[in-house]
Amino acid sequence: MSTRYSDDRMSVRAQSLSILLKKYGSQLDTSRKSKYTNQSIYQCAHDWISMGNMNTNGIVKYYEAYYSSDALQS
């Protein structure tokens, strides 16, 4: 198995997605549309793992800094 898809990395990816989806996946804006896109959540998790992170410490702050709708408007 390639290191890219190792069990450890896939586990951290699953944990990352779980954290981000629970925190941002159901938030709606004033027009009742998703405030945060699934695309941004999945991209953040992908990038987090691609950078070599082997735990989820700091992923929420990373998402808020680079992927949240507020960060994208800056």
HTML snippet that shows the backbone in 3Dmol.js (N, CA, C, O; Angstrom):
<script src="https://3Dmol.org/build/3Dmol-min.js"></script>
<div id="view" style="width:600px;height:400px;position:relative"></div>
<script>
const pdb = `
ATOM      1  N   MET A   1       0.842  -1.183   0.000  1.00  0.00           N
ATOM      2  CA  MET A   1       0.000   0.000   0.000  1.00  0.00           C
ATOM      3  C   MET A   1       0.882   1.240   0.000  1.00  0.00           C
ATOM      4  O   MET A   1       1.902   1.293   0.687  1.00  0.00           O
ATOM      5  N   SER A   2       0.484   2.208  -0.761  1.00  0.00           N
ATOM      6  CA  SER A   2       1.241   3.457  -0.834  1.00  0.00           C
ATOM      7  C   SER A   2       1.073   4.246   0.467  1.00  0.00           C
ATOM      8  O   SER A   2       0.062   4.109   1.156  1.00  0.00           O
ATOM      9  N   THR A   3       2.058   5.060   0.794  1.00  0.00           N
ATOM     10  CA  THR A   3       1.977   5.901   1.996  1.00  0.00           C
ATOM     11  C   THR A   3       0.849   6.903   1.870  1.00  0.00           C
ATOM     12  O   THR A   3       0.267   7.328   2.868  1.00  0.00           O
ATOM     13  N   ARG A   4       0.545   7.277   0.643  1.00  0.00           N
ATOM     14  CA  ARG A   4      -0.520   8.249   0.411  1.00  0.00           C
ATOM     15  C   ARG A   4      -1.855   7.769   0.980  1.00  0.00           C
ATOM     16  O   ARG A   4      -2.653   8.570   1.468  1.00  0.00           O
ATOM     17  N   TYR A   5      -2.092   6.466   0.913  1.00  0.00           N
ATOM     18  CA  TYR A   5      -3.354   5.902   1.384  1.00  0.00           C
ATOM     19  C   TYR A   5      -3.158   4.965   2.573  1.00  0.00           C
ATOM     20  O   TYR A   5      -3.899   3.995   2.728  1.00  0.00           O
ATOM     21  N   SER A   6      -2.180   5.246   3.400  1.00  0.00           N
ATOM     22  CA  SER A   6      -1.933   4.386   4.558  1.00  0.00           C
ATOM     23  C   SER A   6      -3.125   4.450   5.510  1.00  0.00           C
ATOM     24  O   SER A   6      -3.893   5.412   5.508  1.00  0.00           O
ATOM     25  N   ASP A   7      -3.256   3.416   6.312  1.00  0.00           N
ATOM     26  CA  ASP A   7      -4.348   3.358   7.284  1.00  0.00           C
ATOM     27  C   ASP A   7      -4.309   4.554   8.239  1.00  0.00           C
ATOM     28  O   ASP A   7      -5.348   5.114   8.589  1.00  0.00           O
ATOM     29  N   ASP A   8      -3.106   4.936   8.652  1.00  0.00           N
ATOM     30  CA  ASP A   8      -2.978   6.075   9.575  1.00  0.00           C
ATOM     31  C   ASP A   8      -3.478   7.361   8.935  1.00  0.00           C
ATOM     32  O   ASP A   8      -4.225   8.119   9.555  1.00  0.00           O
ATOM     33  N   ARG A   9      -3.072   7.606   7.707  1.00  0.00           N
ATOM     34  CA  ARG A   9      -3.497   8.828   7.019  1.00  0.00           C
ATOM     35  C   ARG A   9      -5.002   8.829   6.764  1.00  0.00           C
ATOM     36  O   ARG A   9      -5.657   9.861   6.903  1.00  0.00           O
ATOM     37  N   MET A  10      -5.542   7.685   6.395  1.00  0.00           N
ATOM     38  CA  MET A  10      -6.987   7.609   6.146  1.00  0.00           C
ATOM     39  C   MET A  10      -7.773   7.793   7.448  1.00  0.00           C
ATOM     40  O   MET A  10      -8.875   8.341   7.440  1.00  0.00           O
ATOM     41  N   SER A  11      -7.211   7.340   8.543  1.00  0.00           N
ATOM     42  CA  SER A  11      -7.851   7.537   9.840  1.00  0.00           C
ATOM     43  C   SER A  11      -7.882   9.024  10.209  1.00  0.00           C
ATOM     44  O   SER A  11      -8.906   9.530  10.670  1.00  0.00           O
ATOM     45  N   VAL A  12      -6.771   9.712  10.008  1.00  0.00           N
ATOM     46  CA  VAL A  12      -6.716  11.155  10.301  1.00  0.00           C
ATOM     47  C   VAL A  12      -7.646  11.912   9.359  1.00  0.00           C
ATOM     48  O   VAL A  12      -8.279  12.886   9.767  1.00  0.00           O
ATOM     49  N   ARG A  13      -7.732  11.479   8.115  1.00  0.00           N
ATOM     50  CA  ARG A  13      -8.649  12.108   7.153  1.00  0.00           C
ATOM     51  C   ARG A  13     -10.093  11.959   7.635  1.00  0.00           C
ATOM     52  O   ARG A  13     -10.856  12.925   7.624  1.00  0.00           O
ATOM     53  N   ALA A  14     -10.461  10.765   8.052  1.00  0.00           N
ATOM     54  CA  ALA A  14     -11.820  10.525   8.544  1.00  0.00           C
ATOM     55  C   ALA A  14     -12.109  11.374   9.783  1.00  0.00           C
ATOM     56  O   ALA A  14     -13.191  11.948   9.905  1.00  0.00           O
ATOM     57  N   GLN A  15     -11.150  11.453  10.695  1.00  0.00           N
ATOM     58  CA  GLN A  15     -11.320  12.271  11.902  1.00  0.00           C
ATOM     59  C   GLN A  15     -11.455  13.747  11.530  1.00  0.00           C
ATOM     60  O   GLN A  15     -12.277  14.463  12.102  1.00  0.00           O
ATOM     61  N   SER A  16     -10.647  14.196  10.572  1.00  0.00           N
ATOM     62  CA  SER A  16     -10.679  15.590  10.125  1.00  0.00           C
ATOM     63  C   SER A  16     -12.038  15.929   9.544  1.00  0.00           C
ATOM     64  O   SER A  16     -12.636  16.949   9.886  1.00  0.00           O
ATOM     65  N   LEU A  17     -12.520  15.068   8.663  1.00  0.00           N
ATOM     66  CA  LEU A  17     -13.829  15.301   8.049  1.00  0.00           C
ATOM     67  C   LEU A  17     -14.926  15.306   9.101  1.00  0.00           C
ATOM     68  O   LEU A  17     -15.828  16.142   9.052  1.00  0.00           O
ATOM     69  N   SER A  18     -14.859  14.391  10.041  1.00  0.00           N
ATOM     70  CA  SER A  18     -15.864  14.328  11.099  1.00  0.00           C
ATOM     71  C   SER A  18     -15.896  15.621  11.906  1.00  0.00           C
ATOM     72  O   SER A  18     -16.967  16.168  12.165  1.00  0.00           O
ATOM     73  N   ILE A  19     -14.740  16.101  12.298  1.00  0.00           N
ATOM     74  CA  ILE A  19     -14.652  17.342  13.083  1.00  0.00           C
ATOM     75  C   ILE A  19     -15.209  18.519  12.288  1.00  0.00           C
ATOM     76  O   ILE A  19     -16.039  19.277  12.789  1.00  0.00           O
ATOM     77  N   LEU A  20     -14.751  18.667  11.049  1.00  0.00           N
ATOM     78  CA  LEU A  20     -15.167  19.815  10.242  1.00  0.00           C
ATOM     79  C   LEU A  20     -16.643  19.750   9.874  1.00  0.00           C
ATOM     80  O   LEU A  20     -17.336  20.767   9.915  1.00  0.00           O
ATOM     81  N   LEU A  21     -17.128  18.572   9.518  1.00  0.00           N
ATOM     82  CA  LEU A  21     -18.548  18.455   9.152  1.00  0.00           C
ATOM     83  C   LEU A  21     -19.450  18.703  10.357  1.00  0.00           C
ATOM     84  O   LEU A  21     -20.503  19.326  10.217  1.00  0.00           O
ATOM     85  N   LYS A  22     -19.059  18.230  11.533  1.00  0.00           N
ATOM     86  CA  LYS A  22     -19.867  18.478  12.735  1.00  0.00           C
ATOM     87  C   LYS A  22     -19.897  19.962  13.083  1.00  0.00           C
ATOM     88  O   LYS A  22     -20.930  20.491  13.493  1.00  0.00           O
ATOM     89  N   LYS A  23     -18.761  20.624  12.917  1.00  0.00           N
ATOM     90  CA  LYS A  23     -18.685  22.036  13.294  1.00  0.00           C
ATOM     91  C   LYS A  23     -19.297  22.961  12.249  1.00  0.00           C
ATOM     92  O   LYS A  23     -19.967  23.931  12.602  1.00  0.00           O
ATOM     93  N   TYR A  24     -19.075  22.673  10.964  1.00  0.00           N
ATOM     94  CA  TYR A  24     -19.473  23.608   9.909  1.00  0.00           C
ATOM     95  C   TYR A  24     -20.518  23.068   8.935  1.00  0.00           C
ATOM     96  O   TYR A  24     -21.126  23.846   8.200  1.00  0.00           O
ATOM     97  N   GLY A  25     -20.733  21.785   8.914  1.00  0.00           N
ATOM     98  CA  GLY A  25     -21.581  21.177   7.897  1.00  0.00           C
ATOM     99  C   GLY A  25     -23.047  21.543   7.950  1.00  0.00           C
ATOM    100  O   GLY A  25     -23.727  21.491   6.926  1.00  0.00           O
ATOM    101  N   SER A  26     -23.549  21.908   9.103  1.00  0.00           N
ATOM    102  CA  SER A  26     -24.976  22.196   9.209  1.00  0.00           C
ATOM    103  C   SER A  26     -25.293  23.666   9.463  1.00  0.00           C
ATOM    104  O   SER A  26     -26.452  24.021   9.678  1.00  0.00           O
ATOM    105  N   GLN A  27     -24.284  24.514   9.440  1.00  0.00           N
ATOM    106  CA  GLN A  27     -24.537  25.937   9.677  1.00  0.00           C
ATOM    107  C   GLN A  27     -25.132  26.592   8.437  1.00  0.00           C
ATOM    108  O   GLN A  27     -24.652  26.399   7.320  1.00  0.00           O
ATOM    109  N   LEU A  28     -26.178  27.364   8.657  1.00  0.00           N
ATOM    110  CA  LEU A  28     -26.862  28.032   7.552  1.00  0.00           C
ATOM    111  C   LEU A  28     -26.684  29.540   7.663  1.00  0.00           C
ATOM    112  O   LEU A  28     -26.542  30.087   8.757  1.00  0.00           O
ATOM    113  N   ASP A  29     -26.696  30.204   6.499  1.00  0.00           N
ATOM    114  CA  ASP A  29     -26.643  31.664   6.522  1.00  0.00           C
ATOM    115  C   ASP A  29     -28.067  32.208   6.649  1.00  0.00           C
ATOM    116  O   ASP A  29     -29.002  31.435   6.860  1.00  0.00           O
ATOM    117  N   THR A  30     -28.241  33.498   6.526  1.00  0.00           N
ATOM    118  CA  THR A  30     -29.557  34.109   6.721  1.00  0.00           C
ATOM    119  C   THR A  30     -30.579  33.698   5.664  1.00  0.00           C
ATOM    120  O   THR A  30     -31.783  33.794   5.904  1.00  0.00           O
ATOM    121  N   SER A  31     -30.119  33.242   4.502  1.00  0.00           N
ATOM    122  CA  SER A  31     -31.054  32.794   3.464  1.00  0.00           C
ATOM    123  C   SER A  31     -31.293  31.281   3.543  1.00  0.00           C
ATOM    124  O   SER A  31     -31.877  30.691   2.634  1.00  0.00           O
ATOM    125  N   ARG A  32     -30.832  30.657   4.648  1.00  0.00           N
ATOM    126  CA  ARG A  32     -31.014  29.223   4.904  1.00  0.00           C
ATOM    127  C   ARG A  32     -30.225  28.335   3.950  1.00  0.00           C
ATOM    128  O   ARG A  32     -30.567  27.167   3.764  1.00  0.00           O
ATOM    129  N   LYS A  33     -29.167  28.882   3.341  1.00  0.00           N
ATOM    130  CA  LYS A  33     -28.248  28.090   2.522  1.00  0.00           C
ATOM    131  C   LYS A  33     -27.041  27.746   3.385  1.00  0.00           C
ATOM    132  O   LYS A  33     -26.750  28.426   4.369  1.00  0.00           O
ATOM    133  N   SER A  34     -26.351  26.693   3.004  1.00  0.00           N
ATOM    134  CA  SER A  34     -25.156  26.297   3.763  1.00  0.00           C
ATOM    135  C   SER A  34     -24.164  27.451   3.804  1.00  0.00           C
ATOM    136  O   SER A  34     -23.796  28.010   2.771  1.00  0.00           O
ATOM    137  N   LYS A  35     -23.744  27.793   5.001  1.00  0.00           N
ATOM    138  CA  LYS A  35     -22.773  28.867   5.156  1.00  0.00           C
ATOM    139  C   LYS A  35     -21.387  28.414   4.703  1.00  0.00           C
ATOM    140  O   LYS A  35     -20.600  29.212   4.194  1.00  0.00           O
ATOM    141  N   TYR A  36     -21.097  27.128   4.894  1.00  0.00           N
ATOM    142  CA  TYR A  36     -19.803  26.556   4.527  1.00  0.00           C
ATOM    143  C   TYR A  36     -20.042  25.423   3.541  1.00  0.00           C
ATOM    144  O   TYR A  36     -20.925  24.593   3.757  1.00  0.00           O
ATOM    145  N   THR A  37     -19.276  25.378   2.472  1.00  0.00           N
ATOM    146  CA  THR A  37     -19.508  24.354   1.451  1.00  0.00           C
ATOM    147  C   THR A  37     -18.808  23.045   1.808  1.00  0.00           C
ATOM    148  O   THR A  37     -17.764  23.030   2.460  1.00  0.00           O
ATOM    149  N   ASN A  38     -19.412  21.958   1.364  1.00  0.00           N
ATOM    150  CA  ASN A  38     -18.766  20.657   1.538  1.00  0.00           C
ATOM    151  C   ASN A  38     -17.433  20.638   0.809  1.00  0.00           C
ATOM    152  O   ASN A  38     -16.477  20.012   1.266  1.00  0.00           O
ATOM    153  N   GLN A  39     -17.370  21.323  -0.325  1.00  0.00           N
ATOM    154  CA  GLN A  39     -16.130  21.371  -1.088  1.00  0.00           C
ATOM    155  C   GLN A  39     -15.007  21.970  -0.238  1.00  0.00           C
ATOM    156  O   GLN A  39     -13.895  21.443  -0.226  1.00  0.00           O
ATOM    157  N   SER A  40     -15.287  23.054   0.463  1.00  0.00           N
ATOM    158  CA  SER A  40     -14.244  23.676   1.281  1.00  0.00           C
ATOM    159  C   SER A  40     -13.838  22.770   2.439  1.00  0.00           C
ATOM    160  O   SER A  40     -12.668  22.736   2.820  1.00  0.00           O
ATOM    161  N   ILE A  41     -14.784  22.047   2.991  1.00  0.00           N
ATOM    162  CA  ILE A  41     -14.497  21.135   4.103  1.00  0.00           C
ATOM    163  C   ILE A  41     -13.621  19.971   3.625  1.00  0.00           C
ATOM    164  O   ILE A  41     -12.621  19.639   4.262  1.00  0.00           O
ATOM    165  N   TYR A  42     -14.000  19.360   2.509  1.00  0.00           N
ATOM    166  CA  TYR A  42     -13.220  18.243   1.979  1.00  0.00           C
ATOM    167  C   TYR A  42     -11.839  18.701   1.494  1.00  0.00           C
ATOM    168  O   TYR A  42     -10.850  17.989   1.667  1.00  0.00           O
ATOM    169  N   GLN A  43     -11.777  19.882   0.892  1.00  0.00           N
ATOM    170  CA  GLN A  43     -10.481  20.399   0.425  1.00  0.00           C
ATOM    171  C   GLN A  43      -9.556  20.667   1.600  1.00  0.00           C
ATOM    172  O   GLN A  43      -8.360  20.382   1.535  1.00  0.00           O
ATOM    173  N   CYS A  44     -10.107  21.211   2.664  1.00  0.00           N
ATOM    174  CA  CYS A  44      -9.306  21.469   3.857  1.00  0.00           C
ATOM    175  C   CYS A  44      -8.750  20.157   4.422  1.00  0.00           C
ATOM    176  O   CYS A  44      -7.564  20.077   4.743  1.00  0.00           O
ATOM    177  N   ALA A  45      -9.593  19.139   4.544  1.00  0.00           N
ATOM    178  CA  ALA A  45      -9.140  17.851   5.071  1.00  0.00           C
ATOM    179  C   ALA A  45      -8.062  17.258   4.166  1.00  0.00           C
ATOM    180  O   ALA A  45      -7.060  16.734   4.653  1.00  0.00           O
ATOM    181  N   HIS A  46      -8.264  17.338   2.865  1.00  0.00           N
ATOM    182  CA  HIS A  46      -7.278  16.821   1.913  1.00  0.00           C
ATOM    183  C   HIS A  46      -5.936  17.550   2.077  1.00  0.00           C
ATOM    184  O   HIS A  46      -4.885  16.917   2.180  1.00  0.00           O
ATOM    185  N   ASP A  47      -5.988  18.872   2.099  1.00  0.00           N
ATOM    186  CA  ASP A  47      -4.758  19.654   2.229  1.00  0.00           C
ATOM    187  C   ASP A  47      -4.073  19.398   3.566  1.00  0.00           C
ATOM    188  O   ASP A  47      -2.846  19.322   3.637  1.00  0.00           O
ATOM    189  N   TRP A  48      -4.866  19.266   4.624  1.00  0.00           N
ATOM    190  CA  TRP A  48      -4.328  19.007   5.955  1.00  0.00           C
ATOM    191  C   TRP A  48      -3.493  17.727   5.956  1.00  0.00           C
ATOM    192  O   TRP A  48      -2.383  17.698   6.488  1.00  0.00           O
ATOM    193  N   ILE A  49      -4.036  16.679   5.358  1.00  0.00           N
ATOM    194  CA  ILE A  49      -3.335  15.399   5.289  1.00  0.00           C
ATOM    195  C   ILE A  49      -2.134  15.500   4.344  1.00  0.00           C
ATOM    196  O   ILE A  49      -1.067  14.959   4.634  1.00  0.00           O
ATOM    197  N   SER A  50      -2.307  16.179   3.233  1.00  0.00           N
ATOM    198  CA  SER A  50      -1.227  16.314   2.248  1.00  0.00           C
ATOM    199  C   SER A  50      -0.013  17.047   2.816  1.00  0.00           C
ATOM    200  O   SER A  50       1.114  16.829   2.372  1.00  0.00           O
ATOM    201  N   MET A  51      -0.248  17.914   3.799  1.00  0.00           N
ATOM    202  CA  MET A  51       0.864  18.628   4.431  1.00  0.00           C
ATOM    203  C   MET A  51       1.589  17.773   5.463  1.00  0.00           C
ATOM    204  O   MET A  51       2.551  18.225   6.084  1.00  0.00           O
ATOM    205  N   GLY A  52       1.131  16.546   5.644  1.00  0.00           N
ATOM    206  CA  GLY A  52       1.818  15.634   6.548  1.00  0.00           C
ATOM    207  C   GLY A  52       1.315  15.623   7.976  1.00  0.00           C
ATOM    208  O   GLY A  52       1.919  14.982   8.836  1.00  0.00           O
ATOM    209  N   ASN A  53       0.226  16.317   8.246  1.00  0.00           N
ATOM    210  CA  ASN A  53      -0.321  16.311   9.603  1.00  0.00           C
ATOM    211  C   ASN A  53      -0.845  14.920   9.937  1.00  0.00           C
ATOM    212  O   ASN A  53      -1.603  14.337   9.163  1.00  0.00           O
ATOM    213  N   MET A  54      -0.450  14.399  11.065  1.00  0.00           N
ATOM    214  CA  MET A  54      -0.858  13.048  11.458  1.00  0.00           C
ATOM    215  C   MET A  54      -1.784  13.046  12.663  1.00  0.00           C
ATOM    216  O   MET A  54      -1.994  12.010  13.294  1.00  0.00           O
ATOM    217  N   ASN A  55      -2.341  14.223  12.982  1.00  0.00           N
ATOM    218  CA  ASN A  55      -3.408  14.325  13.977  1.00  0.00           C
ATOM    219  C   ASN A  55      -4.258  15.531  13.605  1.00  0.00           C
ATOM    220  O   ASN A  55      -3.924  16.268  12.677  1.00  0.00           O
ATOM    221  N   THR A  56      -5.332  15.730  14.309  1.00  0.00           N
ATOM    222  CA  THR A  56      -6.271  16.798  13.946  1.00  0.00           C
ATOM    223  C   THR A  56      -6.090  18.070  14.771  1.00  0.00           C
ATOM    224  O   THR A  56      -6.877  19.009  14.649  1.00  0.00           O
ATOM    225  N   ASN A  57      -5.066  18.101  15.602  1.00  0.00           N
ATOM    226  CA  ASN A  57      -4.824  19.300  16.416  1.00  0.00           C
ATOM    227  C   ASN A  57      -4.612  20.513  15.520  1.00  0.00           C
ATOM    228  O   ASN A  57      -3.678  20.539  14.719  1.00  0.00           O
ATOM    229  N   GLY A  58      -5.472  21.511  15.651  1.00  0.00           N
ATOM    230  CA  GLY A  58      -5.328  22.742  14.895  1.00  0.00           C
ATOM    231  C   GLY A  58      -6.129  22.809  13.608  1.00  0.00           C
ATOM    232  O   GLY A  58      -6.088  23.832  12.925  1.00  0.00           O
ATOM    233  N   ILE A  59      -6.863  21.749  13.249  1.00  0.00           N
ATOM    234  CA  ILE A  59      -7.559  21.762  11.961  1.00  0.00           C
ATOM    235  C   ILE A  59      -8.688  22.786  11.918  1.00  0.00           C
ATOM    236  O   ILE A  59      -8.951  23.357  10.860  1.00  0.00           O
ATOM    237  N   VAL A  60      -9.357  23.030  13.033  1.00  0.00           N
ATOM    238  CA  VAL A  60     -10.445  24.024  13.047  1.00  0.00           C
ATOM    239  C   VAL A  60      -9.887  25.421  12.790  1.00  0.00           C
ATOM    240  O   VAL A  60     -10.441  26.174  11.989  1.00  0.00           O
ATOM    241  N   LYS A  61      -8.814  25.762  13.454  1.00  0.00           N
ATOM    242  CA  LYS A  61      -8.198  27.076  13.221  1.00  0.00           C
ATOM    243  C   LYS A  61      -7.669  27.194  11.792  1.00  0.00           C
ATOM    244  O   LYS A  61      -7.758  28.261  11.184  1.00  0.00           O
ATOM    245  N   TYR A  62      -7.125  26.114  11.260  1.00  0.00           N
ATOM    246  CA  TYR A  62      -6.646  26.092   9.877  1.00  0.00           C
ATOM    247  C   TYR A  62      -7.811  26.322   8.912  1.00  0.00           C
ATOM    248  O   TYR A  62      -7.693  27.105   7.969  1.00  0.00           O
ATOM    249  N   TYR A  63      -8.918  25.649   9.144  1.00  0.00           N
ATOM    250  CA  TYR A  63     -10.099  25.836   8.292  1.00  0.00           C
ATOM    251  C   TYR A  63     -10.579  27.290   8.354  1.00  0.00           C
ATOM    252  O   TYR A  63     -10.843  27.911   7.325  1.00  0.00           O
ATOM    253  N   GLU A  64     -10.686  27.810   9.552  1.00  0.00           N
ATOM    254  CA  GLU A  64     -11.163  29.192   9.718  1.00  0.00           C
ATOM    255  C   GLU A  64     -10.229  30.185   9.036  1.00  0.00           C
ATOM    256  O   GLU A  64     -10.685  31.195   8.500  1.00  0.00           O
ATOM    257  N   ALA A  65      -8.937  29.910   9.051  1.00  0.00           N
ATOM    258  CA  ALA A  65      -7.961  30.828   8.468  1.00  0.00           C
ATOM    259  C   ALA A  65      -7.953  30.785   6.940  1.00  0.00           C
ATOM    260  O   ALA A  65      -7.746  31.816   6.300  1.00  0.00           O
ATOM    261  N   TYR A  66      -8.175  29.613   6.347  1.00  0.00           N
ATOM    262  CA  TYR A  66      -7.964  29.478   4.905  1.00  0.00           C
ATOM    263  C   TYR A  66      -9.171  29.031   4.081  1.00  0.00           C
ATOM    264  O   TYR A  66      -9.166  29.199   2.861  1.00  0.00           O
ATOM    265  N   TYR A  67     -10.199  28.471   4.706  1.00  0.00           N
ATOM    266  CA  TYR A  67     -11.279  27.870   3.917  1.00  0.00           C
ATOM    267  C   TYR A  67     -12.675  28.384   4.244  1.00  0.00           C
ATOM    268  O   TYR A  67     -13.592  28.215   3.441  1.00  0.00           O
ATOM    269  N   SER A  68     -12.853  28.992   5.379  1.00  0.00           N
ATOM    270  CA  SER A  68     -14.201  29.449   5.746  1.00  0.00           C
ATOM    271  C   SER A  68     -14.627  30.576   4.828  1.00  0.00           C
ATOM    272  O   SER A  68     -13.792  31.237   4.210  1.00  0.00           O
ATOM    273  N   SER A  69     -15.914  30.790   4.741  1.00  0.00           N
ATOM    274  CA  SER A  69     -16.426  31.842   3.860  1.00  0.00           C
ATOM    275  C   SER A  69     -15.853  33.206   4.264  1.00  0.00           C
ATOM    276  O   SER A  69     -15.628  34.060   3.406  1.00  0.00           O
ATOM    277  N   ASP A  70     -15.620  33.412   5.555  1.00  0.00           N
ATOM    278  CA  ASP A  70     -15.021  34.673   6.008  1.00  0.00           C
ATOM    279  C   ASP A  70     -13.598  34.822   5.493  1.00  0.00           C
ATOM    280  O   ASP A  70     -13.198  35.910   5.077  1.00  0.00           O
ATOM    281  N   ALA A  71     -12.834  33.740   5.517  1.00  0.00           N
ATOM    282  CA  ALA A  71     -11.438  33.787   5.040  1.00  0.00           C
ATOM    283  C   ALA A  71     -11.393  34.016   3.527  1.00  0.00           C
ATOM    284  O   ALA A  71     -10.510  34.718   3.035  1.00  0.00           O
ATOM    285  N   LEU A  72     -12.323  33.438   2.798  1.00  0.00           N
ATOM    286  CA  LEU A  72     -12.336  33.562   1.351  1.00  0.00           C
ATOM    287  C   LEU A  72     -12.744  34.963   0.888  1.00  0.00           C
ATOM    288  O   LEU A  72     -12.401  35.375  -0.220  1.00  0.00           O
ATOM    289  N   GLN A  73     -13.475  35.692   1.733  1.00  0.00           N
ATOM    290  CA  GLN A  73     -13.910  37.038   1.376  1.00  0.00           C
ATOM    291  C   GLN A  73     -12.820  38.067   1.625  1.00  0.00           C
ATOM    292  O   GLN A  73     -12.881  39.176   1.094  1.00  0.00           O
ATOM    293  N   SER A  74     -11.820  37.711   2.429  1.00  0.00           N
ATOM    294  CA  SER A  74     -10.738  38.655   2.762  1.00  0.00           C
ATOM    295  C   SER A  74      -9.805  38.872   1.594  1.00  0.00           C
ATOM    296  O   SER A  74      -8.845  39.635   1.705  1.00  0.00           O
TER     297      SER A  74
END
`;
const viewer = $3Dmol.createViewer("view");
viewer.addModel(pdb, "pdb");
viewer.setStyle({}, {cartoon: {color: "spectrum"}});
viewer.zoomTo();
viewer.render();
</script>
